[in-house]
Amino acid sequence: MGGYVSGEQPQGDGWVKLNTNENPYPPSPQVVDAIKKAAGGRLNVYPDALATEFRNVAAELFGVDPDWILPANGSDENLTIIIRSFCDPNDTIAYPYPSYVLYESLAAIQSCPVRRIKLNDSFQWNAADSKAISSSARIVFAPNPNSPTGNCWTADQLLQLLPDAGVLVVDEAYGDFANSPHRGELLKDDRFDRRVIVTRTLSKSYSLAGIRFGFSVADPEITAGMHKVRDSYNCDAIAAAAATAALQDQDWMLRNREKIILTRKRLLAELPHFGFTVSPSEANFVWTVHESGRHRHIQEQLKRNRILVRFMHFPDAGVDNETLDGLRITVGTDLEIEKLFDALERVVATVS
Ligand SMILES: Cc1ncc(COP(=O)(O)O)c(C=O)c1O
């Protein structure tokens, strides 16, 4: 199999990192305090295997009982746990395409065939075609907002993806950036038959990509099954303390969210001046296609200016199976975005 290739993580200072959708702002000071406190605690013993305090806080935020919450070492681990819980080899996994590339690698690890639900130019699927694919799948993954396209789908649309005898995983890694952020409404929507799993990460809106913490929210029966599959101590004491403090400081997260949304507006307004077509975004990144088609070149030239953006290549995309290439650009600080514009001024002159 071809393994998943994550975005570049350069070590050292001086980079403008707009390639892996991290939050440009630091985590809450309360998180730093919680880490210090946990580090001064009893690190010689195993952590609370259930991350009880975290589950209590997350449950309150989502308006559910704690037995709906399954903490994990990053939401990527939640995805792995879900596949290992629900799929035997040869069970089908489906997802909108283009979307998060990792689903395909995780499916390959479990020897599961994948089926792509092709998105049209407006990043929507055809209901009849999607039904034919999703109904027989064991798992359908749907990022909401989607990555890399940045758009959200409604509950009615997501319902079209619910398998006949499987689960729908709504990957809300970027959920807090959506225009109207939801907190597990789908979980209480009877039409989904309690067969929906929402996954969340602390990496994006809570500025904790370096800590590795994510969680899923699902019916207790589903969650109990997934507990059997995860490693007993999949979350360490320091990460759990940090994640708990992060969720407790909603004001901090919301303030950063506001800043990111304002900068996103600027980015969407300015990029067309450099020859990019942009798509509306409800995430902390924007999907762009350049009129020259020379995305790889633009990405490489920006890198020479110490600015990283993500070049993405999706073969067999769209209803006509054409190739979709583009750049996914994370919303940084205003200063970082200004550096991007400065560099684009020069770089774009070399492609037109
Ligand atoms: C759609 C989507 N889901 C999940 C993740 C993984 O997040 P985490 O850092 O919690 O593993 C990402 C990370 O980029 C993502 O884009």
The ligand as a Gaussian input file, in Angstrom:
#p B3LYP/6-31G(d) Opt

LIG

0 1
 C      -10.678000      16.076000       8.085000
 C       -9.679000      15.772000       9.160000
 N       -9.976000      14.869000      10.086000
 C       -9.114000      14.559000      11.074000
 C       -7.882000      15.176000      11.160000
 C       -6.913000      14.731000      12.230000
 O       -6.838000      15.521000      13.316000
 P       -5.945000      15.105000      14.562000
 O       -4.822000      16.077000      14.609000
 O       -6.844000      15.204000      15.735000
 O       -5.473000      13.698000      14.370000
 C       -7.520000      16.130000      10.223000
 C       -6.190000      16.764000      10.295000
 O       -5.747000      17.488000       9.490000
 C       -8.444000      16.433000       9.188000
 O       -8.129000      17.326000       8.236000

